[in-house]
Amino acid sequence: MKLIVKKSRIHGKGLFAGEDIPWGVKIIEYKGEVIPDAVALARIAAGSDCIFELDKDKNIDGAVRGNEARYANHDRRKPNCFVLRDKGRIWLVAGIEGIRKGEELTFDYGSTFYER
């Protein structure tokens, strides 16, 4: 799947579709260093914003040995992706309307990350 990282209107860099992506397609796995909660909380306190909860006392820090998935930005109103946790892995999946070539990939980070 062709994905492009470039400047985002939402925040910093963003992840964009380099081709049309039909709904339901697993786009990219969120990868990075697997760390316990204590380490994740310390990194968040220091300003890290690429940490994703995986399981009890397991988190993925996409800034360390991560991939382009960490550039998918937040959109509460009209995200075009959703998150799928599957067998110890986290995937970004195209939402019901699919994603057109050139669109930025977004998902709802949740109310514990952003209140709105």
C-alpha positions, 0 to 999 in steps of 0.5 A: 500500500502506498502511503506518503508522510508530509506536512499536515494541516492538522498537526506537524506531519501527517500520513496520506494515502498514495492510492485509493483505499477501500473500506475495511482494508488493513492499511498499516500496522502501528509499530514501535518499542513495546514498553510497560505503563511506568515507562510510557507514563514517564515518556508522556510526561516528557512530551512523547505523543506516539504512545499507543496502549496495547494491553495491560501494562503493554504500550507501543512507542511509535517514536522508537523503532516505529513506522509511518503509522505514527503520523496518522493524526486525530480527527474526532468529527470525521475520521476516515480510519479506525483502530483494530486490535488483533492478536497483540497487534494494532492496525489502522483500518479504512473506515466505511467511506474508504479513503481517496488518494491524497487524503490524510489518514485520521482516526479518533484518539479517544477522549482520554487523549483529546476531550473534543 
